C-alpha cells in the first residue's frame, strides 16, 4: 500500500472520530446533579425541611456536595501527576 493511501486512510479515520466527538458534545445532556439539586430545593421548600422528605433532601444535598469535593480532588491529583511527569518522575 502506498504512503498516499495510508495517509488518506488515517485522515478518514480521524475525520470520522472528530465527527463522532462533535456529535457527542452537541447531544450531551446537562449534568444530573443540577437537576437533582433543583428538585431537592423544591422539595425542601414544600415541606419546610421536616419529615422523611426533608431528611431525603438533606441527604441529596450532602451527596451533591461530596461529589463536588471528589471532582475537585481528582483535578488536584491530575495536576500533581502532571508536575511529577514534568519533573521526570
C-alpha positions in Angstrom: 0.0 0.0 0.0 1.4 3.4 -0.9 2.1 6.2 1.6 -0.6 8.3 0.0 -3.2 5.7 0.6 -2.1 5.2 4.2 -2.3 9.0 4.7 -5.8 9.1 3.2 -7.0 6.2 5.3 -5.6 7.8 8.5 -7.2 11.1 7.6 -10.5 9.4 7.0 -10.4 7.6 10.4 -9.5 10.9 12.1 -12.4 12.7 10.3 -14.9 10.0 11.5 -13.6 10.3 15.0 -13.8 14.1 15.0 -17.4 14.0 13.6 -18.5 11.5 16.3 -16.8 13.5 19.0 -18.6 16.7 17.9 -22.0 14.9 17.7 -21.4 13.6 21.2 -20.7 17.0 22.5 -23.8 18.5 21.0 -26.2 15.8 22.2 -24.8 15.6 25.8 -27.4 16.1 28.5 -26.9 18.5 31.3 -25.4 17.0 34.5 -27.9 15.1 36.6 -26.7 16.7 39.8 -28.0 20.1 38.6 -31.4 18.6 38.1 -31.5 16.7 41.4 -30.3 19.7 43.3 -33.2 21.8 41.9 -35.7 19.1 42.8 -34.3 18.9 46.3 -34.6 22.6 46.8 -38.2 22.5 45.7 -39.0 19.5 47.9 -37.4 21.3 50.9 -39.5 24.5 50.3 -42.7 22.4 50.0 -42.1 20.6 53.3 -40.2 23.1 55.3 -37.3 20.7 55.6 -39.2 18.4 58.0 -40.1 14.7 57.9 -38.9 12.0 55.6 -38.8 14.3 52.6 -36.8 16.8 54.4 -34.3 14.2 55.5 -34.0 12.9 51.9 -33.4 16.5 50.8 -30.5 16.9 53.3 -29.1 13.6 52.1 -29.3 14.6 48.5 -27.6 17.9 49.2 -24.9 16.2 51.1 -24.2 13.7 48.3 -24.1 16.5 45.7 -21.6 18.4 47.9 -19.5 15.3 48.4 -19.4 14.7 44.6 -18.2 18.2 44.0 -15.4 17.6 46.6 -14.4 14.4 44.9 -14.3 16.1 41.5 -12.0 18.8 42.9 -9.7 16.2 44.4 -9.5 14.4 41.1 -8.5 17.6 39.4 -5.8 18.2 42.0 -4.5 14.6 41.5 -4.3 15.3 37.8 -2.2 18.4 38.4 0.1 16.5 40.7 0.6 13.8 38.1 1.5 16.5 35.5 4.0 18.0 37.9 5.5 14.6 38.6 5.9 13.9 34.9 7.4 17.3 34.3 10.0 16.6 37.0 10.9 13.3 35.4 9.2 11.0 37.9 
